[in-house]
Every structure is written in structure tokens, then in C-alpha cells.
Amino acid sequence: MRSFSHSGAIDDLSTLDALTTNIPFLHGCYQVIEKAYQAYINNCGSPQLKAIGLSPGQTVCLHKAYEGGAQKYGLDWIPQLRDVLVGSCPMCGSLTLGTVEHYLPKTPFPEFSVLSWNLIPSCNSCNQKRGSKHVNGIGYQLLHPIFDKVLLGKLELVTKFDTTGLVTQLALGFNEQLFSAHEQKRIAAHINMCVDLRAFKLATQVQISMVAARVAGKALTKWKSVIKSELTIMESANVGYGWGASCLRGLLGVSEIQLSSILTPKILK
């Protein structure tokens, strides 16, 4: 999970003007959508905003404009957003991207379907997990990669390892001590809604196997030095926001006995 900024200048209002001028169903919609978008920005994308109530025909037009990414409307940046290289998914921390997240879902909020502050590069798994649940009435607002830059700049994901049972249990945590009680609850709610646990656990097991290969043949007392070096490389390469780095931070936080119980089975394989 990390902050994100669109790399180029995107003129949302020119796009909105082109759409509402050239698509008959959208004639007369400019002012109401522009006003709603200003409220979106002023309220940092709050899901407590109320949809403006576009007709089914107007909704279809905006959804098609998003899916088509037509250059004539200034929307050719949307397909490019699916391939942007940001190191990890801004919404969940997965290393895979490939789709675009509507921060406020486009089904209940079609007015924001093609407007840049509502569109974030994302991975398919967390996009599907959220669905259209981020709407009015939700307990905690999801972290917004554009509006929550300060909070996300402090956030470090840390994998939690529970080695008390026969099988090591995994959970995604974070550096809670840097945040207020409300922020902790908001981040925890974001993780719960956005992180595909199956994908997270699979990625973590892959990272554990990679670490095991690095420490094989070295003394146990040297393992954390190897892990720390790997984490430094990740952070220098701008991939310290994802699940791989989270795994390394978690491994650095366990005892040597726990570290051995996590990594030794992978080395033996």
C-alpha cells in the first residue's frame, strides 16, 4: 500500500466538457458533475458523498467512455494506467497490477467513472475483493493513494508470523505505534477490505522460499543480516511497500528460534 500520483497533467474538466458536449445523453450534465467532482476533492473522496442520481442511459454512456478510453475525449491515459510501473499495488501491496481501481465504485458513483482523482492503478485480486462495498455507510474510509500521502508515507507493512502451531500462520500487520487509535482502525479496516488473503499468503510463501535460498549454508546468527540486506535492496528499488518487504520486516522481528522454524523447512526442501 502506497501513495500514487498521476504522472502527467490530466484535464478532467476538459474531458467532462467534451463528453457532455458530444454525447447526447450527457447534454446538460456538465455543471452537476463538475459540482459533484469538486465536492469529491474537497472531501478527499469520502464514501459518505451522495451520488447525484444519473439516469441509466447516462450511466451507461460514462461507463462506456471509461471502458473505451477514447482519445477524442482525452481519456487515452486510462488504458496506460493499467500498465503503470509503481512497484506494488497502491491499494493492497501486491506486486501484480493490471487493472484500474475506481476508489468510489463506478456502479453507485457513475459520475466519477472517468475522473482522474478517482482512478488508481490496482491489482485484479483486491479490485474484485472490494467490489462496490466502499459506499455511504461504511465504517472506515479506505486509504486514498492521492489524498492520504502523509499517512501512507509513514506506513510500513509488517507480516506477522505465529509459529505456535504445527503450521506457521500468517497475517498482514503494520507499524501501529506511529498512528493514532483512529488511524490504526482505519488502516486495519483497509487491509481487511483490500487484501486478498490467499494471494498474500502465496506471495509470502514465495518470499520465504527466496530468503531460505539466500541463507542456506550460512550460520543462523547471520540470517538476519542477510534479510536486512535484502530489505535495503527492496527499499532502494522502490518496492519496499509490498508484501515481499512486509515479509522481510516480519522475519526481522521474530526470534532466532522462530526464524529457524520458518525458514529451515524451506531449506530442507
KOLLUMDO-979192 format. One record per residue (C-alpha): y, x, z; residue number from 1. Coordinates in nm, 2 decimals. Example, Ala and Ser with C-alpha at 12.3 -4.5 7.8 and 13.67 -1.06 7.14 Angstrom:
# KOLLUMDO-979192
+--------+--------+--------+-----+
:      Y :      X :      Z :  nr :
+--------+--------+--------+-----+
:  -0.45 :   1.23 :   0.78 :   1 :
:  -0.11 :   1.37 :   0.71 :   2 :
+--------+--------+--------+-----+
This chain:
# KOLLUMDO-979192
+--------+--------+--------+-----+
:      Y :      X :      Z :  nr :
+--------+--------+--------+-----+
:   0.00 :   0.00 :   0.00 :   1 :
:   0.33 :   0.15 :  -0.10 :   2 :
:   0.68 :   0.08 :  -0.23 :   3 :
:   0.75 :   0.03 :  -0.60 :   4 :
:   1.05 :   0.02 :  -0.83 :   5 :
:   1.06 :  -0.07 :  -1.20 :   6 :
:   1.13 :   0.25 :  -1.39 :   7 :
:   1.38 :   0.11 :  -1.63 :   8 :
:   1.67 :  -0.13 :  -1.62 :   9 :
:   1.54 :  -0.48 :  -1.68 :  10 :
:   1.80 :  -0.75 :  -1.76 :  11 :
:   1.64 :  -1.06 :  -1.61 :  12 :
:   1.94 :  -1.28 :  -1.68 :  13 :
:   1.95 :  -1.19 :  -2.05 :  14 :
:   1.58 :  -1.27 :  -2.06 :  15 :
:   1.64 :  -1.60 :  -1.89 :  16 :
:   1.92 :  -1.68 :  -2.13 :  17 :
:   1.70 :  -1.61 :  -2.43 :  18 :
:   1.42 :  -1.83 :  -2.30 :  19 :
:   1.64 :  -2.12 :  -2.21 :  20 :
:   1.83 :  -2.10 :  -2.54 :  21 :
:   1.54 :  -2.06 :  -2.78 :  22 :
:   1.26 :  -2.27 :  -2.62 :  23 :
:   1.35 :  -2.64 :  -2.65 :  24 :
:   1.15 :  -2.74 :  -2.33 :  25 :
:   1.37 :  -2.50 :  -2.13 :  26 :
:   1.71 :  -2.61 :  -2.26 :  27 :
:   1.94 :  -2.67 :  -1.97 :  28 :
:   1.73 :  -2.48 :  -1.72 :  29 :
:   1.93 :  -2.16 :  -1.70 :  30 :
:   2.16 :  -2.24 :  -1.41 :  31 :
:   1.89 :  -2.39 :  -1.18 :  32 :
:   1.65 :  -2.10 :  -1.24 :  33 :
:   1.93 :  -1.84 :  -1.21 :  34 :
:   2.03 :  -2.00 :  -0.87 :  35 :
:   1.67 :  -2.00 :  -0.75 :  36 :
:   1.63 :  -1.64 :  -0.85 :  37 :
:   1.95 :  -1.54 :  -0.66 :  38 :
:   1.80 :  -1.72 :  -0.36 :  39 :
:   1.48 :  -1.53 :  -0.41 :  40 :
:   1.67 :  -1.19 :  -0.40 :  41 :
:   1.89 :  -1.30 :  -0.11 :  42 :
:   1.58 :  -1.40 :   0.09 :  43 :
:   1.37 :  -1.09 :  -0.01 :  44 :
:   1.11 :  -1.31 :  -0.19 :  45 :
:   1.04 :  -1.53 :   0.11 :  46 :
:   0.75 :  -1.77 :   0.05 :  47 :
:   0.94 :  -2.03 :   0.26 :  48 :
:   1.16 :  -2.09 :  -0.05 :  49 :
:   1.11 :  -2.43 :  -0.21 :  50 :
:   1.01 :  -2.45 :  -0.58 :  51 :
:   1.27 :  -2.61 :  -0.80 :  52 :
:   1.03 :  -2.86 :  -0.95 :  53 :
:   1.00 :  -2.77 :  -1.31 :  54 :
:   0.81 :  -3.02 :  -1.54 :  55 :
:   0.46 :  -2.94 :  -1.65 :  56 :
:   0.59 :  -2.87 :  -2.00 :  57 :
:   0.85 :  -2.62 :  -1.87 :  58 :
:   0.58 :  -2.46 :  -1.65 :  59 :
:   0.36 :  -2.41 :  -1.95 :  60 :
:   0.64 :  -2.25 :  -2.15 :  61 :
:   0.72 :  -2.00 :  -1.88 :  62 :
:   0.35 :  -1.91 :  -1.82 :  63 :
:   0.31 :  -1.86 :  -2.20 :  64 :
:   0.62 :  -1.64 :  -2.21 :  65 :
:   0.46 :  -1.43 :  -1.93 :  66 :
:   0.12 :  -1.40 :  -2.10 :  67 :
:   0.27 :  -1.32 :  -2.44 :  68 :
:   0.52 :  -1.06 :  -2.32 :  69 :
:   0.73 :  -1.12 :  -2.63 :  70 :
:   0.98 :  -0.85 :  -2.72 :  71 :
:   1.22 :  -1.11 :  -2.86 :  72 :
:   1.28 :  -1.24 :  -2.51 :  73 :
:   1.30 :  -0.89 :  -2.36 :  74 :
:   0.95 :  -0.92 :  -2.20 :  75 :
:   0.77 :  -0.63 :  -2.36 :  76 :
:   0.79 :  -0.45 :  -2.03 :  77 :
:   0.53 :  -0.68 :  -1.88 :  78 :
:   0.23 :  -0.55 :  -2.07 :  79 :
:   0.34 :  -0.20 :  -1.99 :  80 :
:   0.35 :  -0.28 :  -1.62 :  81 :
:  -0.03 :  -0.33 :  -1.62 :  82 :
:  -0.07 :   0.04 :  -1.72 :  83 :
:   0.19 :   0.20 :  -1.50 :  84 :
:   0.08 :   0.50 :  -1.30 :  85 :
:   0.17 :   0.47 :  -0.94 :  86 :
:  -0.13 :   0.64 :  -0.77 :  87 :
:  -0.26 :   0.33 :  -0.60 :  88 :
:  -0.22 :  -0.04 :  -0.59 :  89 :
:   0.11 :  -0.12 :  -0.42 :  90 :
:  -0.04 :  -0.44 :  -0.26 :  91 :
:  -0.37 :  -0.31 :  -0.12 :  92 :
:  -0.42 :   0.06 :  -0.16 :  93 :
:  -0.70 :   0.06 :  -0.42 :  94 :
:  -0.69 :   0.34 :  -0.68 :  95 :
:  -0.76 :   0.09 :  -0.96 :  96 :
:  -0.48 :  -0.11 :  -1.12 :  97 :
:  -0.48 :  -0.31 :  -1.44 :  98 :
:  -0.31 :  -0.64 :  -1.38 :  99 :
:   0.03 :  -0.78 :  -1.26 : 100 :
:   0.09 :  -0.95 :  -0.93 : 101 :
:   0.32 :  -1.25 :  -0.90 : 102 :
:   0.45 :  -1.19 :  -0.55 : 103 :
:   0.53 :  -1.56 :  -0.52 : 104 :
:   0.24 :  -1.71 :  -0.72 : 105 :
:   0.33 :  -1.84 :  -1.07 : 106 :
:   0.15 :  -2.17 :  -1.03 : 107 :
:   0.36 :  -2.31 :  -0.74 : 108 :
:   0.67 :  -2.10 :  -0.85 : 109 :
:   0.67 :  -2.10 :  -1.23 : 110 :
:   1.05 :  -2.03 :  -1.23 : 111 :
:   0.98 :  -1.67 :  -1.13 : 112 :
:   0.70 :  -1.61 :  -1.38 : 113 :
:   0.88 :  -1.35 :  -1.59 : 114 :
:   1.14 :  -1.22 :  -1.35 : 115 :
:   1.11 :  -0.86 :  -1.26 : 116 :
:   1.16 :  -0.87 :  -0.88 : 117 :
:   0.86 :  -1.10 :  -0.86 : 118 :
:   0.63 :  -0.89 :  -1.07 : 119 :
:   0.44 :  -0.59 :  -0.92 : 120 :
:   0.15 :  -0.38 :  -1.07 : 121 :
:  -0.17 :  -0.47 :  -0.89 : 122 :
:  -0.55 :  -0.44 :  -0.90 : 123 :
:  -0.77 :  -0.73 :  -1.00 : 124 :
:  -0.96 :  -0.75 :  -0.67 : 125 :
:  -0.66 :  -0.80 :  -0.44 : 126 :
:  -0.49 :  -1.02 :  -0.70 : 127 :
:  -0.79 :  -1.26 :  -0.70 : 128 :
:  -0.82 :  -1.24 :  -0.32 : 129 :
:  -0.47 :  -1.36 :  -0.27 : 130 :
:  -0.48 :  -1.63 :  -0.53 : 131 :
:  -0.20 :  -1.88 :  -0.47 : 132 :
:  -0.21 :  -1.87 :  -0.09 : 133 :
:   0.13 :  -1.69 :  -0.05 : 134 :
:   0.34 :  -2.00 :  -0.03 : 135 :
:   0.56 :  -2.21 :   0.21 : 136 :
:   0.39 :  -2.25 :   0.55 : 137 :
:   0.21 :  -1.91 :   0.55 : 138 :
:   0.22 :  -1.74 :   0.89 : 139 :
:   0.35 :  -1.40 :   0.78 : 140 :
:   0.52 :  -1.30 :   0.46 : 141 :
:   0.33 :  -1.04 :   0.26 : 142 :
:   0.49 :  -0.69 :   0.24 : 143 :
:   0.71 :  -0.68 :  -0.07 : 144 :
:   0.69 :  -0.34 :  -0.25 : 145 :
:   1.05 :  -0.36 :  -0.36 : 146 :
:   1.22 :  -0.52 :  -0.06 : 147 :
:   1.01 :  -0.36 :   0.21 : 148 :
:   1.06 :   0.01 :   0.11 : 149 :
:   1.17 :   0.12 :   0.45 : 150 :
:   0.87 :  -0.03 :   0.63 : 151 :
:   0.63 :   0.09 :   0.36 : 152 :
:   0.78 :   0.43 :   0.38 : 153 :
:   0.66 :   0.46 :   0.74 : 154 :
:   0.32 :   0.30 :   0.68 : 155 :
:   0.01 :   0.51 :   0.67 : 156 :
:  -0.33 :   0.35 :   0.62 : 157 :
:  -0.60 :   0.49 :   0.86 : 158 :
:  -0.96 :   0.39 :   0.82 : 159 :
:  -1.13 :   0.30 :   1.15 : 160 :
:  -1.49 :   0.42 :   1.20 : 161 :
:  -1.72 :   0.26 :   1.45 : 162 :
:  -2.03 :   0.48 :   1.50 : 163 :
:  -2.18 :   0.30 :   1.80 : 164 :
:  -2.44 :   0.11 :   1.60 : 165 :
:  -2.72 :   0.21 :   1.36 : 166 :
:  -2.48 :   0.18 :   1.06 : 167 :
:  -2.12 :   0.30 :   1.07 : 168 :
:  -1.88 :   0.01 :   1.05 : 169 :
:  -1.55 :   0.05 :   0.85 : 170 :
:  -1.22 :  -0.13 :   0.89 : 171 :
:  -0.87 :  -0.06 :   0.74 : 172 :
:  -0.61 :   0.01 :   1.00 : 173 :
:  -0.27 :   0.18 :   1.01 : 174 :
:  -0.03 :   0.38 :   1.23 : 175 :
:   0.06 :   0.09 :   1.45 : 176 :
:   0.26 :   0.29 :   1.70 : 177 :
:   0.55 :   0.32 :   1.46 : 178 :
:   0.61 :  -0.06 :   1.43 : 179 :
:   0.73 :  -0.34 :   1.64 : 180 :
:   0.49 :  -0.61 :   1.76 : 181 :
:   0.61 :  -0.85 :   1.48 : 182 :
:   0.58 :  -0.58 :   1.21 : 183 :
:   0.22 :  -0.50 :   1.33 : 184 :
:   0.12 :  -0.86 :   1.30 : 185 :
:   0.28 :  -0.88 :   0.95 : 186 :
:   0.11 :  -0.57 :   0.83 : 187 :
:  -0.23 :  -0.68 :   0.97 : 188 :
:  -0.19 :  -1.02 :   0.80 : 189 :
:  -0.10 :  -0.85 :   0.47 : 190 :
:  -0.42 :  -0.63 :   0.50 : 191 :
:  -0.63 :  -0.94 :   0.58 : 192 :
:  -0.50 :  -1.13 :   0.28 : 193 :
:  -0.48 :  -0.85 :   0.03 : 194 :
:  -0.77 :  -0.61 :   0.09 : 195 :
:  -1.10 :  -0.68 :  -0.08 : 196 :
:  -1.33 :  -0.55 :   0.19 : 197 :
:  -1.62 :  -0.49 :  -0.04 : 198 :
:  -1.41 :  -0.28 :  -0.27 : 199 :
:  -1.26 :  -0.10 :   0.02 : 200 :
:  -1.60 :  -0.01 :   0.18 : 201 :
:  -1.74 :   0.10 :  -0.16 : 202 :
:  -1.43 :   0.33 :  -0.22 : 203 :
:  -1.46 :   0.46 :   0.13 : 204 :
:  -1.83 :   0.55 :   0.09 : 205 :
:  -1.74 :   0.73 :  -0.23 : 206 :
:  -1.47 :   0.93 :  -0.05 : 207 :
:  -1.71 :   1.01 :   0.24 : 208 :
:  -1.96 :   1.15 :  -0.01 : 209 :
:  -1.69 :   1.36 :  -0.17 : 210 :
:  -1.59 :   1.50 :   0.17 : 211 :
:  -1.96 :   1.57 :   0.26 : 212 :
:  -1.99 :   1.77 :  -0.05 : 213 :
:  -1.68 :   1.98 :   0.04 : 214 :
:  -1.81 :   2.06 :   0.39 : 215 :
:  -2.17 :   2.12 :   0.31 : 216 :
:  -2.28 :   2.47 :   0.42 : 217 :
:  -1.97 :   2.51 :   0.65 : 218 :
:  -1.97 :   2.51 :   1.03 : 219 :
:  -1.89 :   2.18 :   1.19 : 220 :
:  -1.59 :   2.33 :   1.36 : 221 :
:  -1.44 :   2.40 :   1.01 : 222 :
:  -1.49 :   2.05 :   0.87 : 223 :
:  -1.16 :   1.90 :   0.99 : 224 :
:  -0.97 :   2.20 :   0.83 : 225 :
:  -1.14 :   2.11 :   0.50 : 226 :
:  -1.05 :   1.74 :   0.54 : 227 :
:  -0.69 :   1.82 :   0.64 : 228 :
:  -0.65 :   2.04 :   0.32 : 229 :
:  -0.79 :   1.76 :   0.11 : 230 :
:  -0.54 :   1.51 :   0.26 : 231 :
:  -0.25 :   1.75 :   0.20 : 232 :
:  -0.35 :   1.78 :  -0.17 : 233 :
:  -0.37 :   1.40 :  -0.20 : 234 :
:  -0.03 :   1.35 :  -0.04 : 235 :
:   0.12 :   1.62 :  -0.27 : 236 :
:  -0.03 :   1.44 :  -0.57 : 237 :
:   0.13 :   1.11 :  -0.47 : 238 :
:  -0.20 :   0.94 :  -0.39 : 239 :
:  -0.16 :   0.95 :  -0.01 : 240 :
:  -0.10 :   0.58 :   0.00 : 241 :
:  -0.45 :   0.46 :  -0.09 : 242 :
:  -0.79 :   0.42 :   0.06 : 243 :
:  -0.90 :   0.78 :  -0.01 : 244 :
:  -0.63 :   0.92 :   0.20 : 245 :
:  -0.69 :   0.65 :   0.46 : 246 :
:  -1.05 :   0.76 :   0.49 : 247 :
:  -0.94 :   1.13 :   0.54 : 248 :
:  -0.69 :   1.03 :   0.82 : 249 :
:  -0.97 :   0.83 :   0.99 : 250 :
:  -1.21 :   1.12 :   0.97 : 251 :
:  -0.95 :   1.35 :   1.13 : 252 :
:  -0.91 :   1.10 :   1.42 : 253 :
:  -1.28 :   1.09 :   1.53 : 254 :
:  -1.46 :   1.34 :   1.75 : 255 :
:  -1.68 :   1.62 :   1.60 : 256 :
:  -1.99 :   1.43 :   1.71 : 257 :
:  -1.87 :   1.12 :   1.53 : 258 :
:  -1.77 :   1.32 :   1.23 : 259 :
:  -2.12 :   1.47 :   1.21 : 260 :
:  -2.28 :   1.13 :   1.24 : 261 :
:  -2.07 :   1.00 :   0.95 : 262 :
:  -2.10 :   1.30 :   0.71 : 263 :
:  -2.44 :   1.46 :   0.78 : 264 :
:  -2.64 :   1.17 :   0.63 : 265 :
:  -2.44 :   1.21 :   0.30 : 266 :
:  -2.50 :   1.59 :   0.31 : 267 :
:  -2.88 :   1.54 :   0.35 : 268 :
:  -2.89 :   1.31 :   0.05 : 269 :
+--------+--------+--------+-----+
